[in-house]
Amino acid sequence: MAVGDLSMPIMHPVKGVRIGIAEAYIRYKNRKDLVVFELAASANTAAVFTTNAFCAAPVQVAKANLAQANSRYLIINTGNANAGTGTTGMTNALRSCAALAELAHIQAEAVLPFSTGVIGEQLPIAKLEAGLPAALAALQEDNWSAAATGIMTTDTLPKGASEQFTVDGVTYTITGISKGAGMIRPNMATMLGFVATDVAVERGLLQSLLAEVTEQSFNRITIDGDTSTNDACVLVATGAAGNPLMTERNGALYEAFFAALQRSFLRLAQLIVRDGEGATKFMTVKVEGGANTQECCDVAYAVAHSPLIKTAFFASDPNWGRILAAIGRSGVPNLDVSKINVYLDDVCICENGGAAVSYREELGAAVMKQPEITIRIVLNRGEANDTVWTCDFSYDYVKINADYRS
């Protein structure tokens, strides 16, 4: 069950990007499960990847290829993560790049591979290779919505963001897609995300911008606290809009571009939480008055990861003692609980470390019945603030993950 509006916006094509989708029968029949992105020769590409030590073979190959060549193609398969697959998995990841490179008449290092799905099973590489001609034959600029569907696993709906903005009479575009609904607590990016713009941006600056917007979007969401083996997020700048190459963080174009980039990434990240496996509540955890960003995040994630809190929210039970317990075990040094205030939306439930004088159970219960709820925690230790987004745990979360491989 998705929470809130997950409808796809108008997905504006990005000049310099074409996308093809095909059925390769990687795991299921009658499902688009192979996506290919073709990037203009002028494009610069940046990427961030999972920090999970058990990272998948395609992650390792994509990292290496990104450092060696100008990326011209991205290849994404669903149904199989090609993770925990040893040397055979690495061979298959390299083989997927070589197969696409041969068809496209480019070097294999110009291909970045991405996989998502079941971990520990070998990728049926012959099926992937057989699907590539159809994916290439389907290449077109307006395939973003189809691609959003093609990269889904347990997602219930495709996820997209698209913006256009005008500077000095020139209209620029940012469009992107993401996927993910479970095994979500990114430590760099999301499960998978692909964003492109027609703005010309120098590669080093593009990588810096990607790292920054990722940190405040995909690195601030959690569904179940599990960091995937395959997380990756790619940002492509084709330069097709014709602006002078952006090399510095200044000017009207930079300001408009960065603001639109932030909005797009935040939307894509929050859509993942709204579509969390079995989710019925969208929860914003705000921590204010921390001594630094790290302790704000430690507190926010302690609350957002707590199964007891998440199940209480599913039941619409204002059991606020669970929130205090999570704050207390967050690891913040020398935490003075007598200074802490906690709110459910605007209802103060805890004041100076104890039950708020004004609090009544029916006030908390009314907030808990809402599909979207904010938990605000005021530490009164300093000036730092941060926010994490999560969802509740329902019966369906267990059912979905118990049946995942069937």
C-alpha positions in Angstrom: 0.0 0.0 0.0 1.5 3.3 -1.1 1.1 6.4 1.1 0.2 9.7 -0.5 0.4 10.7 -4.1 2.8 8.6 -6.1 1.4 9.5 -9.5 4.0 9.9 -12.3 4.5 13.5 -13.3 5.0 14.6 -16.9 8.3 13.0 -17.7 10.1 15.6 -19.9 12.6 14.0 -22.3 16.2 15.0 -21.8 18.1 15.8 -25.0 21.1 13.5 -25.3 19.4 10.5 -23.6 17.5 7.7 -25.2 16.1 4.7 -23.4 15.1 1.2 -24.5 13.1 -1.4 -22.6 12.7 -5.1 -23.3 11.6 -8.4 -21.9 14.6 -10.6 -21.2 12.8 -13.2 -18.9 15.5 -12.7 -16.3 13.1 -14.1 -13.6 9.5 -13.6 -14.8 7.6 -13.8 -18.0 5.5 -11.0 -19.5 7.5 -8.3 -17.7 9.8 -5.6 -18.9 13.0 -6.4 -17.0 15.9 -5.0 -19.1 16.5 -1.3 -19.6 19.2 0.4 -21.6 20.2 4.1 -21.5 22.1 5.6 -24.4 24.0 8.7 -23.5 25.3 11.4 -25.9 29.0 11.5 -26.6 29.1 14.9 -25.0 27.6 13.6 -21.7 29.4 13.7 -18.4 28.4 11.0 -15.9 28.7 10.9 -12.1 27.7 8.0 -9.8 27.6 7.0 -6.1 27.5 3.4 -5.0 26.7 1.2 -2.0 29.2 1.0 0.8 28.2 -2.5 1.6 31.4 -4.6 1.7 29.5 -7.4 -0.1 28.8 -5.2 -3.1 27.5 -6.8 -6.2 29.6 -7.7 -9.3 27.9 -5.0 -11.4 28.7 -2.4 -8.8 32.4 -3.3 -8.9 32.4 -3.3 -12.7 30.5 0.0 -12.9 33.0 1.7 -10.5 35.9 0.5 -12.6 34.4 1.4 -15.9 33.4 4.9 -14.7 37.0 5.6 -13.9 38.3 4.4 -17.2 36.1 5.8 -19.9 33.4 8.3 -20.8 30.1 6.4 -20.2 27.9 5.9 -23.3 25.5 3.3 -22.1 23.8 2.1 -18.9 22.4 -1.4 -18.7 19.9 -2.4 -15.9 18.3 -5.7 -15.3 15.8 -6.6 -12.6 15.0 -10.0 -11.1 18.6 -10.9 -10.3 21.1 -8.8 -8.2 24.2 -10.7 -9.4 25.5 -10.3 -5.8 27.1 -13.0 -3.8 27.9 -14.8 -7.0 31.8 -14.9 -6.9 34.0 -15.0 -9.9 31.2 -16.2 -12.2 29.1 -13.2 -11.2 32.0 -10.9 -12.1 32.4 -12.7 -15.4 28.7 -12.2 -16.2 28.8 -8.5 -15.3 31.7 -8.0 -17.6 30.1 -10.1 -20.3 26.9 -8.0 -20.2 29.0 -4.9 -20.9 30.9 -6.6 -23.7 27.7 -7.8 -25.3 26.2 -4.3 -25.4 29.4 -2.8 -26.5 29.6 -5.1 -29.5 26.1 -4.2 -30.6 26.7 -0.5 -30.1 30.2 -0.4 -31.6 31.9 1.1 -28.5 34.4 -0.1 -26.0 33.1 -2.2 -23.1 34.4 0.2 -20.5 31.9 2.8 -21.8 29.1 0.6 -20.4 27.9 0.8 -16.8 26.0 -2.3 -15.6 23.4 -2.3 -12.8 21.4 -5.2 -11.4 18.6 -5.6 -8.8 16.7 -8.5 -7.5 17.5 -11.8 -5.7 20.9 -12.1 -4.1 23.0 -15.2 -4.3 21.7 -16.6 -7.6 23.7 -16.5 -10.9 22.6 -14.0 -13.5 21.1 -15.8 -16.5 23.5 -14.0 -18.8 22.4 -15.7 -22.0 18.8 -14.3 -21.5 20.2 -10.8 -20.9 22.3 -11.0 -24.0 19.3 -12.2 -26.0 17.2 -9.2 -24.8 19.7 -6.5 -25.7 18.8 -6.2 -29.5 15.2 -5.5 -28.6 16.2 -3.0 -26.0 18.4 -1.1 -28.4 15.7 -1.2 -31.1 13.3 0.4 -28.7 15.6 3.4 -27.9 13.7 6.7 -27.8 13.8 9.9 -25.8 10.3 9.6 -24.2 10.8 6.2 -22.6 11.3 7.5 -19.0 8.0 6.3 -17.6 8.5 2.9 -19.2 12.0 2.7 -17.8 10.6 3.5 -14.3 8.4 0.4 -14.6 11.3 -1.6 -16.1 13.6 -1.2 -13.1 10.9 -2.2 -10.4 11.2 -5.2 -8.1 8.8 -5.2 -5.1 7.8 -1.6 -5.9 4.0 -1.3 -6.3 4.3 1.8 -8.6 7.0 3.4 -10.8 8.7 6.4 -9.4 9.7 9.6 -11.3 10.6 13.2 -11.0 10.9 15.8 -13.8 11.4 19.6 -13.8 12.0 22.3 -16.3 13.3 25.7 -15.4 14.2 28.8 -17.5 17.3 31.0 -17.1 18.0 33.9 -19.5 15.4 32.7 -21.9 16.7 29.1 -22.1 14.7 26.2 -20.8 16.6 23.4 -19.1 15.4 19.9 -18.0 16.0 17.5 -15.1 14.3 14.1 -15.3 14.9 11.0 -13.2 13.6 7.6 -11.9 14.2 5.5 -8.9 13.3 2.1 -7.5 13.1 0.6 -4.1 10.6 -0.5 -1.5 12.5 -2.9 0.8 16.1 -3.4 1.9 16.3 0.3 2.2 18.7 2.2 4.4 21.1 3.7 1.8 24.5 4.7 2.8 25.3 6.6 -0.4 22.3 6.5 -2.7 19.1 4.5 -3.2 18.4 1.0 -4.4 18.7 2.3 -7.9 18.4 5.9 -9.3 19.0 7.4 -12.7 18.8 11.1 -13.2 19.7 13.2 -16.3 19.9 16.8 -17.3 20.6 18.7 -20.5 22.7 21.2 -18.6 26.4 21.1 -19.4 28.3 20.4 -16.2 32.0 19.7 -15.7 32.4 16.1 -14.4 34.2 16.9 -11.2 31.5 19.4 -10.2 28.8 17.0 -11.3 30.2 14.4 -8.9 30.4 16.9 -6.1 26.8 18.0 -6.7 25.6 14.4 -6.8 27.3 13.6 -3.5 25.7 16.6 -1.8 22.1 16.1 -3.0 22.3 12.4 -2.3 23.4 13.1 1.3 20.3 15.1 2.0 17.8 12.9 0.1 18.6 9.2 -0.4 20.9 9.2 2.6 18.1 10.4 4.8 15.5 7.6 4.1 15.0 4.2 5.7 12.4 1.5 5.5 14.0 -1.4 7.3 17.6 -0.4 8.1 19.1 -2.9 5.5 21.7 -1.5 3.2 21.6 -3.3 -0.2 24.5 -4.9 -2.0 23.5 -3.1 -5.2 22.7 0.5 -4.3 23.7 2.9 -7.0 22.7 6.4 -8.2 23.7 8.0 -11.5 23.6 11.6 -12.6 24.2 12.4 -16.2 24.7 15.9 -17.7 24.4 15.7 -21.5 25.2 19.4 -22.2 22.6 19.3 -25.0 21.1 22.6 -23.8 24.1 24.4 -25.1 25.1 26.5 -22.1 28.8 27.2 -21.4 30.2 24.3 -19.4 29.4 24.9 -15.7 32.6 24.6 -13.7 31.8 26.6 -10.6 29.1 26.9 -8.0 28.0 30.4 -8.9 25.7 32.3 -11.3 22.0 32.3 -12.0 22.0 29.0 -13.9 23.8 27.2 -11.1 21.4 28.5 -8.5 18.3 27.4 -10.5 19.9 24.1 -11.5 21.0 23.1 -8.0 17.6 24.0 -6.5 15.8 21.9 -9.1 18.3 19.1 -8.6 17.6 19.1 -4.8 13.8 19.0 -5.4 14.1 16.1 -7.8 16.3 14.0 -5.6 14.2 14.6 -2.6 11.0 13.6 -4.4 12.6 10.4 -5.7 13.9 9.5 -2.3 10.6 10.2 -0.5 8.7 8.2 -3.1 10.7 5.1 -2.1 9.5 5.5 1.5 5.9 6.2 0.5 6.0 2.9 -1.5 7.8 1.0 1.3 6.8 -2.6 1.5 3.5 -2.8 3.2 3.6 0.9 4.3 0.5 2.6 5.6 2.1 5.6 7.2 4.7 8.1 5.9 6.8 9.4 8.9 9.0 12.4 9.1 11.5 12.4 12.0 12.9 15.8 12.7 15.6 16.3 15.3 16.3 19.9 16.4 18.8 21.5 18.7 21.6 18.9 18.4 25.2 19.7 19.0 26.1 18.5 15.5 24.6 16.8 12.4 25.9 13.4 13.4 24.0 13.2 16.7 20.8 14.5 15.1 21.0 11.7 12.5 21.9 9.1 15.3 18.7 10.1 17.1 16.6 10.2 14.0 17.7 6.8 12.8 17.3 5.2 16.2 13.6 6.3 16.1 13.2 5.5 12.4 14.7 2.0 12.6 12.8 0.9 15.8 10.5 -2.0 15.0 8.5 -1.2 18.1 7.9 2.4 17.0 7.1 1.4 13.5 4.6 -1.2 14.6 3.0 1.2 17.0 2.5 3.7 14.2 0.9 1.0 12.1 -1.5 0.3 14.9 -2.1 4.1 15.4 -1.0 3.6 19.0 0.6 6.7 20.6 2.9 4.6 22.7 5.4 7.5 23.1 7.5 5.7 25.6 9.0 3.7 22.7 10.2 7.0 21.2 12.0 8.0 24.4 13.6 4.6 24.6 15.0 4.9 21.1 16.3 8.4 21.8 18.0 7.1 24.9 19.8 4.3 23.1 20.9 6.4 20.2 24.4 6.8 21.6 24.5 10.6 21.9 27.2 11.3 24.5 26.2 13.0 27.8 22.6 13.3 26.7 20.6 15.3 29.3 17.1 13.8 28.9 15.7 16.5 31.2 16.0 19.0 28.4 14.3 16.9 25.7 10.8 17.7 24.2 9.0 15.4 21.8 6.0 16.3 19.5 3.7 14.3 17.3 2.9 16.9 14.7 2.1 19.9 17.0 1.0 17.8 20.0 3.6 17.9 22.7 3.8 14.4 24.2 7.1 14.8 26.2 8.3 18.0 28.0 11.6 18.2 29.8 12.0 14.5 29.7 8.6 13.5 31.1 5.0 13.5 30.1 3.8 17.0 29.0 1.3 18.5 31.3 -1.0 19.4 28.4 -0.8 15.9 26.8 -3.9 13.7 26.6 -4.1 10.3 25.1 -6.9 11.3 22.7 -4.7 14.1 21.2 -1.9 11.6 20.4 -4.3 9.1 19.1 -5.9 11.6 16.7 -2.4 12.4 15.1 -1.5 8.7 14.9 -4.6 8.0 12.7 -3.2 10.3 10.0 -1.4 8.7 7.0 1.4 11.3 7.3 2.9 12.1 10.7 5.9 14.2 11.9 7.9 13.2 15.0 9.7 16.2 16.2 12.5 15.8 18.8 14.0 18.9 20.4 17.3 18.0 22.2 18.2 21.6 23.3 22.0 20.9 23.0 23.0 23.2 20.2 22.0 24.6 16.8 22.1 21.5 14.5 19.0 20.1 12.8 18.3 17.2 10.5 15.5 15.1 9.1 15.0 11.4 8.2 12.0 9.9 6.4 10.6 6.4 7.1 7.4 4.4 7.1 5.6 2.0 9.5 5.8 -1.8 9.6 2.6 -3.6 8.7 1.7 -7.3 8.4 2.3 -7.0 4.7 6.0 -6.2 5.2 6.5 -9.6 6.6 4.4 -11.3 4.0 6.1 -9.6 1.1 9.6 -10.5 2.3 8.6 -14.0 3.3 7.3 -14.7 -0.2 10.0 -12.7 -2.1 11.7 -15.6 -3.8 8.6 -17.6 -4.6 
